[in-house]
Amino acid sequence: MGHRVIDYHRSMLVDEVRTSAYRAAITRIVKPGDVVVDIGTGSGILSLFACEAGASQVYSIETGLMAGVAQLAARHLGHADRMRVIRGMSTDVELPQRANVLVTETMGSLGLDESMLSFVLDARRRLLTESAVVIPQRVGLMIAPAEIPAEYDKFIGWWSEPHYGFDLSPLRVFASNSLLFMNLRPDVEVARANEIFAVDLATFDSTLVRGTTTFTAERDAQVHGFAAWFDATLAEGIHVDSRRTQDSSWKQAFLPLEVPLRVAHGETIFVDVETDDGKSWTWRGRVASEEFHQTTWLSTAPYVPAE
């Protein structure tokens, strides 16, 4: 196992706000005797919290080499009798009994961008009781138009200038249809953020999610794209989000425009965002009177077959 894998999981454990929020939610929801499924167990920390809360059985599912780390932790801490680590995809796993609690932290910086919806939907159908509780309970996506000239020039505008004597400008389309991840300050926002959509993890029935929202520009600006982050409700009154920057395992996402668009104070900005299980993203709409349409389907060059 490479040091980058274990250090990645260390970075999540270092995020005490995130980890403590999950612990609080698990402590509140898991009752003595409960059966728990932990999808994407990683280091096993959430499964250990479930054992701590009194779960009679925890099924800890992990695809990668961290499964061995979780198993070692369970043995070391005396929970191996209740914490069964299973290496594989949750969609391929069969369990001897249905669980009444599902816990997962398969959330990227956009919340849904690690295919959490397909994992949860499959688990609800095959691995959980009808009345099972899912942690997190709700995931919402916040979005705001943003002006970030320096970052935009670095990642997208750069392609418009000749480099090494070559015109690489046709490649700009791939960059401008890619999701970017960075820490964004609140002062880059051109208008106050809105929640564009939210998913109830206990009731949703499709991995296709779409939402729209409208903003009123609070200043004259050049809109380079949209800042986005999630706000997840783990249990009532317990939240985690990807807007925090200090010691966080998440960054914010940036959905760029191919061409920056001017907006005047008081003018309207409209955006429609759609994703299918976080695997593809589309953002389209208008800035004042100018329309835009971006999609991650255009972030990868067409396939060229081998000769």
Residue frames relative to the residue before (quaternion, step in Angstrom):
aa qw qx qy qz dx dy dz
M 1.0000 0.0000 0.0000 0.0000 0.00 0.00 0.00
G 0.4185 -0.7317 0.4830 0.2370 3.57 -0.71 1.08
H 0.5972 -0.5910 0.4008 0.3653 3.54 -1.15 0.63
R 0.5906 0.5858 -0.3767 0.4075 3.60 1.14 -0.52
V 0.6195 0.5442 -0.3514 0.4434 3.58 1.07 -0.66
I 0.7028 0.4441 -0.2798 0.4801 3.57 0.77 -0.98
D 0.6568 0.5028 -0.3315 0.4538 3.61 1.00 -0.69
Y 0.5794 0.5608 -0.3779 0.4549 3.59 1.11 -0.57
H 0.6942 0.4515 -0.2797 0.4857 3.58 0.91 -0.86
R 0.5725 0.5531 -0.3808 0.4705 3.58 1.15 -0.51
S 0.6464 0.5321 -0.3282 0.4374 3.59 0.96 -0.85
M 0.6516 0.4896 -0.3239 0.4804 3.60 1.08 -0.59
L 0.6515 0.5011 -0.3200 0.4711 3.60 1.02 -0.73
V 0.6061 0.5571 -0.3446 0.4511 3.57 1.13 -0.65
D 0.6084 0.5310 -0.3451 0.4783 3.58 1.17 -0.58
E 0.1595 -0.8493 0.4984 0.0694 3.56 0.23 1.30
V 0.5873 0.5618 -0.3824 0.4397 3.60 1.08 -0.57
R 0.6675 0.4971 -0.2878 0.4738 3.57 0.88 -0.97
T 0.7266 0.4614 -0.2580 0.4388 3.55 0.70 -1.14
S 0.6667 0.4981 -0.3023 0.4648 3.58 0.97 -0.81
A 0.6100 0.5398 -0.3537 0.4598 3.59 1.10 -0.65
Y 0.6495 0.4943 -0.3169 0.4831 3.59 0.96 -0.81
R 0.6378 0.5256 -0.3394 0.4492 3.58 0.95 -0.79
A 0.6560 0.5134 -0.3098 0.4584 3.57 0.95 -0.87
A 0.6671 0.4963 -0.3071 0.4631 3.58 0.96 -0.85
I 0.6612 0.4998 -0.3077 0.4673 3.59 0.94 -0.86
T 0.6385 0.5275 -0.3218 0.4588 3.58 1.00 -0.83
R 0.6767 0.4888 -0.2916 0.4671 3.57 1.02 -0.79
I 0.7726 0.4075 -0.1984 0.4445 3.60 0.86 -0.92
V 0.7043 0.4471 -0.2787 0.4758 3.61 0.88 -0.88
K 0.1467 -0.7936 0.5891 0.0404 3.54 -0.82 1.07
P 0.6485 -0.5073 0.3750 0.4259 3.62 -1.15 0.47
G 0.7838 0.2946 -0.2449 0.4888 3.56 -0.87 1.02
D 0.4997 0.6646 -0.4302 0.3516 3.61 1.22 -0.19
V 0.2975 -0.6907 0.6250 0.2092 3.53 -1.34 0.47
V 0.1099 -0.8270 0.5513 -0.0129 3.55 -0.68 1.15
V 0.1548 -0.7321 0.6530 0.1168 3.56 -1.18 0.70
D 0.1107 -0.7720 0.6252 0.0305 3.56 -0.90 1.02
I 0.1287 -0.8107 0.5699 0.0373 3.59 -0.38 1.26
G 0.7988 0.1380 -0.1674 0.5611 3.56 -0.73 1.13
T 0.0722 0.8826 -0.4631 0.0357 3.53 0.99 0.89
G 0.2272 -0.8101 0.5193 0.1500 3.62 1.11 -0.50
S 0.8366 -0.0654 0.0929 0.5359 3.56 -0.69 -1.11
G 0.5160 -0.6573 0.4030 0.3732 3.58 1.25 -0.31
I 0.3918 0.7691 -0.4559 0.2170 3.58 1.24 -0.04
L 0.6750 0.4828 -0.3200 0.4570 3.62 0.93 -0.77
S 0.6148 0.5279 -0.3405 0.4769 3.59 1.11 -0.64
L 0.6357 0.5191 -0.3273 0.4683 3.57 1.03 -0.75
F 0.6168 0.5250 -0.3425 0.4759 3.58 1.06 -0.71
A 0.6467 0.5187 -0.3222 0.4572 3.60 1.00 -0.81
C 0.6232 0.5158 -0.3313 0.4857 3.59 1.05 -0.76
E 0.6361 0.5427 -0.3098 0.4527 3.55 0.99 -0.91
A 0.6907 0.4823 -0.2707 0.4659 3.58 1.07 -0.78
G 0.6384 -0.5768 0.3121 0.4029 3.58 1.25 -0.10
A 0.3177 0.7566 -0.5175 0.2424 3.62 1.20 0.26
S 0.4112 -0.7140 0.5090 0.2488 3.57 -0.99 0.81
Q 0.7891 0.0106 0.0031 0.6142 3.56 1.20 -0.56
V 0.0597 -0.7760 0.6277 0.0168 3.55 -0.98 0.91
Y 0.1679 -0.7591 0.6229 0.0868 3.56 -0.86 1.01
S 0.1151 -0.8213 0.5587 -0.0010 3.55 -0.36 1.32
I 0.0857 -0.8380 0.5388 -0.0136 3.57 -0.28 1.31
E 0.1058 0.7889 -0.5891 0.1395 3.56 -0.76 1.11
T 0.3777 -0.7544 0.4922 0.2144 3.58 -0.82 0.99
G 0.7592 0.4511 -0.2055 0.4217 3.56 0.96 -0.84
L 0.7615 -0.3831 0.2856 0.4380 3.50 -1.38 -0.18
M 0.5310 0.6323 -0.4107 0.3868 3.58 1.22 -0.30
A 0.4693 0.6653 -0.4538 0.3622 3.60 1.20 -0.22
G 0.6561 0.5096 -0.3071 0.4644 3.56 1.01 -0.79
V 0.6205 0.5321 -0.3354 0.4684 3.56 1.09 -0.69
A 0.6544 0.5073 -0.3107 0.4668 3.58 0.95 -0.89
Q 0.6505 0.5150 -0.3158 0.4603 3.56 0.99 -0.80
L 0.6309 0.5239 -0.3228 0.4725 3.57 1.03 -0.80
A 0.6496 0.5148 -0.3146 0.4626 3.58 0.96 -0.87
A 0.6454 0.5250 -0.3234 0.4508 3.59 0.96 -0.85
R 0.6693 0.4874 -0.2985 0.4748 3.58 0.94 -0.85
H 0.6619 0.5296 -0.3058 0.4334 3.55 0.89 -0.96
L 0.7582 0.3827 -0.1920 0.4917 3.58 1.02 -0.85
G 0.5578 -0.6656 0.3640 0.3365 3.57 1.26 0.22
H 0.5617 0.6123 -0.3852 0.4014 3.59 1.18 0.50
A 0.3619 0.7699 -0.4753 0.2244 3.60 1.22 0.11
D 0.6174 0.5583 -0.3523 0.4278 3.60 1.13 -0.52
R 0.7644 0.3353 -0.1849 0.5187 3.60 1.18 -0.54
M 0.7223 0.4011 -0.2183 0.5193 3.59 1.18 -0.51
R 0.0669 -0.8131 0.5778 -0.0212 3.54 -0.23 1.33
V 0.1977 -0.7924 0.5702 0.0890 3.58 -0.53 1.19
I 0.0867 -0.7925 0.6036 -0.0025 3.56 -0.79 1.09
R 0.2238 -0.7765 0.5747 0.1294 3.58 -0.69 1.06
G 0.5462 0.5827 -0.4566 0.3918 3.55 -0.68 1.14
M 0.6133 -0.5123 0.4319 0.4181 3.54 -1.34 -0.05
S 0.5352 -0.6385 0.4405 0.3343 3.57 -0.93 0.84
T 0.6346 0.5457 -0.3306 0.4361 3.59 1.10 -0.65
D 0.6967 0.4327 -0.2722 0.5033 3.61 1.24 -0.26
V 0.5868 0.6238 -0.3480 0.3814 3.57 1.28 -0.30
E 0.1506 -0.7336 0.6539 0.1077 3.55 -1.16 0.74
L 0.1822 -0.7937 0.5746 0.0816 3.58 -0.90 0.94
P 0.5376 -0.6458 0.4358 0.3226 3.60 -1.09 0.61
Q 0.7893 0.0970 -0.0601 0.6033 3.58 1.24 -0.28
R 0.4841 -0.6496 0.4931 0.3171 3.57 -1.20 0.43
A 0.3883 -0.7285 0.5264 0.2035 3.53 -1.09 0.79
N 0.3222 -0.7483 0.5419 0.2060 3.56 -1.17 0.52
V 0.7288 0.2340 -0.2295 0.6011 3.59 1.32 0.27
L 0.0983 -0.7508 0.6505 0.0597 3.55 -1.06 0.86
V 0.0164 -0.7738 0.6332 0.0076 3.55 -0.92 0.92
T 0.1082 0.7899 -0.5971 0.0883 3.57 -0.93 0.87
E 0.1022 -0.7554 0.6426 0.0779 3.53 -1.17 0.66
T 0.2691 0.7406 -0.5518 0.2730 3.53 0.80 1.13
M 0.3759 0.7142 -0.4915 0.3273 3.55 0.74 1.13
G 0.2449 -0.7366 0.6117 0.1525 3.53 -0.95 0.94
S 0.7744 -0.3634 0.2405 0.4587 3.56 -1.27 -0.20
L 0.6913 0.4075 -0.2692 0.5326 3.60 1.27 -0.36
G 0.5751 -0.6173 0.3653 0.3934 3.57 1.26 0.17
L 0.8194 0.2278 -0.0893 0.5184 3.57 0.66 -1.14
D 0.5459 0.6919 -0.3637 0.3015 3.60 1.23 -0.11
E 0.6463 0.4423 -0.3650 0.5033 3.60 1.16 0.49
S 0.5823 -0.6379 0.3396 0.3725 3.57 1.18 0.75
M 0.2010 0.8157 -0.5184 0.1600 3.57 1.09 0.65
L 0.6343 0.5679 -0.3515 0.3895 3.59 0.95 -0.79
S 0.6745 0.4834 -0.3156 0.4602 3.60 0.89 -0.82
F 0.6302 0.5282 -0.3368 0.4587 3.60 1.05 -0.71
V 0.6929 0.4740 -0.2814 0.4647 3.57 0.88 -0.96
L 0.6451 0.5247 -0.3296 0.4472 3.59 0.93 -0.85
D 0.6589 0.4927 -0.3060 0.4791 3.59 0.96 -0.84
A 0.6540 0.5160 -0.3167 0.4536 3.59 0.94 -0.87
R 0.6400 0.5244 -0.3331 0.4521 3.59 0.95 -0.79
R 0.6837 0.4949 -0.2822 0.4561 3.57 1.03 -0.77
R 0.8390 0.2644 -0.0817 0.4684 3.59 0.89 -0.93
L 0.7965 0.3685 -0.1439 0.4572 3.57 1.00 -0.84
L 0.7436 0.4093 -0.2054 0.4872 3.59 1.20 -0.42
T 0.5154 -0.5771 0.5242 0.3556 3.52 -1.32 0.34
E 0.6648 -0.5247 0.3495 0.4008 3.58 -1.22 0.41
S 0.7495 0.3853 -0.2099 0.4958 3.58 1.06 -0.72
A 0.3204 0.7876 -0.4818 0.2119 3.59 1.24 0.22
V 0.3489 -0.7069 0.5797 0.2061 3.54 -1.20 0.67
V 0.2161 -0.7720 0.5883 0.1061 3.57 -1.01 0.89
I 0.0952 -0.7567 0.6454 0.0421 3.55 -1.01 0.94
P 0.4571 -0.2568 -0.8263 0.2057 1.59 -1.25 2.23
Q 0.5140 -0.6518 0.4700 0.3001 3.53 -1.25 0.45
R 0.8062 0.0406 0.0350 0.5892 3.56 1.07 -0.76
V 0.0664 -0.7769 0.6248 0.0401 3.57 -1.07 0.79
G 0.0590 -0.8016 0.5949 -0.0009 3.56 -0.71 1.11
L 0.2991 -0.7419 0.5731 0.1778 3.56 -1.17 0.63
M 0.1943 -0.7664 0.6071 0.0802 3.54 -0.79 1.12
I 0.0120 -0.8099 0.5854 -0.0345 3.58 -1.02 0.77
A 0.0204 0.7872 -0.6154 0.0331 3.56 -1.16 0.69
P 0.4768 -0.6304 0.5132 0.3344 3.62 -1.03 0.68
A 0.1045 -0.8330 0.5433 -0.0046 3.56 -0.92 0.92
E 0.2351 -0.7306 0.6279 0.1295 3.51 -1.28 0.67
I 0.1700 0.7878 -0.5674 0.1685 3.60 -0.35 1.25
P 0.1182 -0.8621 0.4864 0.0790 3.62 0.52 1.13
A 0.6732 0.5049 -0.3226 0.4333 3.62 0.84 -0.86
E 0.6891 0.4690 -0.2828 0.4746 3.57 0.86 -0.94
Y 0.6347 0.5324 -0.3302 0.4524 3.58 1.02 -0.79
D 0.6600 0.5029 -0.3085 0.4652 3.57 0.92 -0.87
K 0.6466 0.5377 -0.3192 0.4369 3.59 1.03 -0.78
F 0.8063 0.3345 -0.1537 0.4629 3.57 0.74 -1.05
I 0.8003 0.2585 -0.1278 0.5257 3.60 1.08 -0.63
G 0.6847 0.4879 -0.2962 0.4532 3.58 0.77 -0.99
W 0.5343 0.6553 -0.3857 0.3693 3.60 1.13 -0.64
W 0.6673 0.5307 -0.3079 0.4222 3.58 1.00 -0.81
S 0.6280 0.5698 -0.3379 0.4084 3.60 1.17 -0.42
E 0.6694 0.4701 -0.2966 0.4929 3.58 1.24 -0.30
P 0.5340 -0.6133 0.4600 0.3566 3.62 -1.08 0.66
H 0.0531 -0.7822 0.6206 0.0149 3.57 -1.11 0.76
Y 0.8386 0.0482 -0.0914 0.5348 3.53 -0.92 1.04
G 0.6820 -0.5061 0.2772 0.4494 3.55 1.17 0.63
F 0.6607 0.4902 -0.3076 0.4782 3.59 1.26 0.17
D 0.3803 -0.6852 0.5746 0.2359 3.56 -1.18 0.71
L 0.0638 -0.8265 0.5591 -0.0146 3.57 -0.37 1.28
S 0.3160 0.8156 -0.4531 0.1724 3.59 1.29 0.14
P 0.5906 0.5646 -0.4069 0.4084 3.70 0.97 -0.48
L 0.6348 0.5508 -0.3341 0.4266 3.60 1.17 -0.48
R 0.4627 0.6991 -0.4372 0.3256 3.57 1.27 -0.22
V 0.5945 0.5940 -0.3692 0.3967 3.60 1.04 -0.70
F 0.6436 0.5175 -0.3350 0.4536 3.60 1.02 -0.72
A 0.6646 0.5085 -0.3004 0.4577 3.58 0.98 -0.86
S 0.7213 0.4642 -0.2587 0.4443 3.59 0.91 -0.89
N 0.6949 0.4002 -0.2831 0.5262 3.58 1.26 -0.05
S 0.5379 0.5952 -0.4005 0.4426 3.55 1.26 0.47
L 0.4522 -0.6395 0.5411 0.3061 3.56 -1.16 0.59
L 0.1617 -0.7669 0.6147 0.0887 3.56 -1.00 0.86
F 0.1722 -0.7836 0.5902 0.0891 3.58 -1.10 0.67
M 0.2048 0.7619 -0.5749 0.2169 3.54 -0.71 1.14
N 0.5018 -0.5990 0.5106 0.3587 3.56 -1.30 0.11
L 0.0832 -0.8202 0.5660 -0.0092 3.56 -0.59 1.17
R 0.3931 -0.7221 0.5226 0.2255 3.57 -0.86 0.99
P 0.5983 -0.5819 0.4061 0.3722 3.62 -1.09 0.58
D 0.6531 0.5502 -0.3381 0.3956 3.61 1.04 -0.63
V 0.5482 0.5873 -0.4221 0.4200 3.63 1.20 0.04
E 0.5523 0.6396 -0.3912 0.3645 3.60 1.21 -0.34
V 0.3571 -0.7370 0.5438 0.1834 3.54 -0.95 0.96
A 0.7715 0.0510 -0.0345 0.6332 3.57 1.26 -0.45
R 0.6441 -0.5313 0.3851 0.3932 3.55 -1.23 0.45
A 0.5337 -0.6646 0.4296 0.2982 3.57 -0.95 0.92
N 0.1589 -0.7575 0.6262 0.0936 3.54 -1.23 0.64
E 0.4387 -0.6193 0.5604 0.3315 3.54 -1.27 0.35
I 0.2462 -0.8123 0.5145 0.1219 3.58 -0.59 1.12
F 0.7768 -0.1307 0.0307 0.6153 3.58 1.19 -0.47
A 0.1207 -0.7683 0.6236 0.0794 3.54 -1.32 0.31
V 0.2116 -0.7700 0.5935 0.1002 3.55 -1.15 0.72
D 0.2655 -0.7167 0.6256 0.1563 3.55 -0.97 0.96
L 0.3558 -0.7921 0.4552 0.1968 3.59 -0.35 1.24
A 0.6510 0.5227 -0.3233 0.4455 3.62 1.17 -0.36
T 0.8033 0.3164 -0.1317 0.4871 3.61 1.13 -0.53
F 0.5180 0.6560 -0.4460 0.3200 3.67 1.06 -0.42
D 0.1917 -0.8161 0.5398 0.0763 3.57 -1.09 0.69
S 0.7461 0.2882 -0.2026 0.5651 3.59 1.25 0.25
T 0.4313 -0.6936 0.5113 0.2674 3.56 -1.11 0.66
L 0.5761 0.5594 -0.3804 0.4588 3.58 1.29 -0.07
V 0.0031 0.8066 -0.5873 0.0671 3.57 -0.62 1.17
R 0.0450 0.8007 -0.5931 0.0714 3.56 -0.93 0.91
G 0.0773 0.7927 -0.6026 0.0504 3.54 -1.12 0.68
T 0.2062 -0.7595 0.6042 0.1248 3.55 -1.29 0.38
T 0.0470 0.7818 -0.6218 0.0048 3.53 -1.25 0.43
T 0.2632 -0.7536 0.5875 0.1329 3.53 -1.29 0.50
F 0.1563 -0.7780 0.6053 0.0619 3.56 -1.08 0.85
T 0.2394 -0.7032 0.6393 0.1986 3.52 -1.35 0.33
A 0.4502 -0.7167 0.4622 0.2647 3.57 -0.57 1.17
E 0.2942 -0.7829 0.5299 0.1407 3.57 -0.85 1.01
R 0.7773 0.0820 -0.0826 0.6183 3.57 1.32 0.06
D 0.5786 -0.5118 0.4737 0.4229 3.55 -1.31 0.16
A 0.1595 0.8021 -0.5558 0.1495 3.58 -0.84 0.90
Q 0.3496 -0.6459 0.6165 0.2838 3.47 -1.43 0.06
V 0.2544 -0.7827 0.5517 0.1354 3.58 -0.55 1.15
H 0.1884 -0.8015 0.5623 0.0769 3.56 -0.66 1.15
G 0.7536 -0.2410 0.1740 0.5863 3.57 1.27 -0.29
F 0.5491 -0.6216 0.4659 0.3083 3.55 -1.26 -0.45
A 0.3255 -0.7011 0.6034 0.1960 3.53 -0.97 0.94
A 0.0026 0.8121 -0.5821 0.0391 3.58 -0.97 0.83
W 0.0824 0.7748 -0.6229 0.0701 3.54 -1.13 0.70
F 0.4196 -0.7107 0.4976 0.2671 3.58 -1.16 0.43
D 0.1486 -0.7181 0.6679 0.1271 3.50 -1.39 0.35
A 0.0628 -0.8263 0.5596 -0.0125 3.58 -0.38 1.24
T 0.2666 -0.7233 0.6174 0.1570 3.54 -1.03 0.91
L 0.2487 -0.7855 0.5515 0.1303 3.58 -0.50 1.19
A 0.7306 -0.1242 0.1077 0.6627 3.55 1.08 -0.87
E 0.7108 -0.4496 0.2855 0.4595 3.58 -1.16 0.30
G 0.8386 0.1438 -0.1440 0.5053 3.56 -0.73 1.14
I 0.6802 0.4307 -0.2874 0.5189 3.61 1.26 0.01
H 0.0180 0.8283 -0.5530 0.0885 3.57 -0.48 1.23
V 0.0527 -0.7162 0.6859 0.1178 3.50 -1.41 0.31
D 0.0257 -0.7988 0.6009 0.0151 3.57 -1.13 0.57
S 0.4730 -0.6890 0.4830 0.2611 3.54 -1.28 0.36
R 0.4736 0.6618 -0.4590 0.3565 3.57 1.15 0.48
R 0.5450 0.6061 -0.4152 0.4041 3.57 1.15 -0.41
T 0.2367 -0.7959 0.5439 0.1214 3.57 -1.02 0.72
Q 0.6750 0.5046 -0.3099 0.4401 3.59 1.00 -0.65
D 0.8504 -0.0637 -0.0030 0.5223 3.58 -0.72 1.16
S 0.4352 0.6948 -0.4665 0.3322 3.59 1.05 0.71
S 0.4174 -0.6936 0.5263 0.2602 3.56 -1.12 0.67
W 0.6899 0.4135 -0.2754 0.5265 3.59 1.28 -0.02
K 0.2132 -0.7016 0.6527 0.1905 3.50 -1.37 0.34
Q 0.5328 -0.5566 0.4778 0.4219 3.56 -1.25 -0.23
A 0.4079 -0.6790 0.5482 0.2685 3.54 -1.28 0.39
F 0.1550 -0.7527 0.6294 0.1153 3.53 -1.27 0.48
L 0.1707 -0.7694 0.6126 0.0600 3.54 -0.83 1.12
P 0.1928 -0.8529 0.4746 0.1006 3.59 -0.05 1.26
L 0.3841 -0.6456 0.5966 0.2825 3.51 -1.41 0.19
E 0.5476 -0.6088 0.4456 0.3619 3.58 -1.10 0.59
V 0.7701 0.0991 -0.0435 0.6287 3.56 1.14 -0.76
P 0.4433 -0.6838 0.4990 0.2947 3.66 -0.75 0.92
L 0.1954 -0.7965 0.5673 0.0750 3.56 -1.04 0.80
R 0.4179 -0.7157 0.5091 0.2323 3.56 -0.98 0.92
V 0.0120 -0.7695 0.6385 0.0091 3.53 -1.18 0.71
A 0.2962 -0.7471 0.5699 0.1712 3.58 -1.06 0.77
H 0.6615 -0.4989 0.3813 0.4099 3.54 -1.22 0.51
G 0.8009 0.2740 -0.2247 0.4828 3.56 -0.87 1.02
E 0.5783 0.5804 -0.3893 0.4209 3.59 1.19 -0.27
T 0.5111 -0.6816 0.4606 0.2490 3.53 -1.28 0.54
I 0.1121 -0.7446 0.6551 0.0618 3.52 -1.18 0.76
F 0.0699 -0.7986 0.5978 0.0024 3.57 -0.81 1.03
V 0.0271 0.8022 -0.5958 0.0291 3.58 -0.97 0.83
D 0.1583 -0.7421 0.6489 0.0563 3.51 -1.17 0.84
V 0.0522 -0.8072 0.5879 -0.0095 3.60 -0.69 1.10
E 0.0103 -0.7960 0.6040 -0.0383 3.55 -0.94 0.96
T 0.0364 0.7866 -0.6160 0.0222 3.56 -1.06 0.75
D 0.2229 -0.7335 0.6226 0.1570 3.53 -1.21 0.59
D 0.8308 -0.2080 0.0689 0.5116 3.54 -0.22 1.37
G 0.6347 -0.5652 0.3242 0.4155 3.58 1.16 0.54
K 0.5284 0.6444 -0.4095 0.3713 3.60 1.25 -0.01
S 0.7757 0.0774 -0.0527 0.6241 3.58 1.11 -0.62
W 0.1296 -0.7844 0.6048 0.0469 3.55 -1.15 0.71
T 0.0593 -0.7701 0.6346 0.0275 3.55 -1.11 0.77
W 0.0214 0.7754 -0.6308 0.0162 3.57 -0.98 0.87
R 0.0683 0.7929 -0.5918 0.1281 3.52 -0.74 1.15
G 0.2902 0.7675 -0.5392 0.1899 3.55 -1.20 0.39
R 0.4936 -0.6310 0.5073 0.3176 3.54 -1.20 -0.66
V 0.1388 -0.7112 0.6797 0.1136 3.50 -1.26 0.64
A 0.7685 -0.0959 -0.0211 0.6323 3.57 -0.23 1.34
S 0.7966 -0.2657 0.1908 0.5083 3.64 -0.56 -1.07
E 0.6021 0.5837 -0.3466 0.4202 3.59 1.30 -0.09
E 0.2953 -0.7754 0.5375 0.1505 3.57 -0.84 1.02
F 0.0695 -0.7663 0.6357 0.0619 3.56 -1.28 0.46
H 0.0228 -0.7719 0.6354 0.0052 3.56 -1.27 0.48
Q 0.0501 0.8024 -0.5855 0.1035 3.56 -0.42 1.28
T 0.0466 0.7980 -0.6000 0.0324 3.57 -1.13 0.62
T 0.4980 -0.6637 0.4674 0.3049 3.56 -1.00 0.78
W 0.4669 0.6447 -0.4618 0.3913 3.59 1.22 -0.05
L 0.7134 0.4198 -0.2498 0.5024 3.60 1.19 -0.49
S 0.4966 0.6737 -0.4266 0.3427 3.59 1.22 0.24
T 0.7175 0.3604 -0.2276 0.5509 3.57 1.27 -0.21
A 0.5040 -0.6626 0.4657 0.3001 3.56 -0.94 0.89
P 0.6076 -0.5526 0.4144 0.3920 3.60 -1.15 0.54
Y 0.5420 -0.6297 0.4559 0.3190 3.56 -1.15 0.70
V 0.1578 -0.7622 0.6228 0.0793 3.54 -0.96 0.93
P 0.3416 -0.7620 0.5050 0.2184 3.64 -0.45 1.12
A 0.5468 -0.5995 0.4725 0.3441 3.53 -1.19 0.59
E 0.4487 -0.6854 0.5048 0.2721 3.56 -1.08 0.75
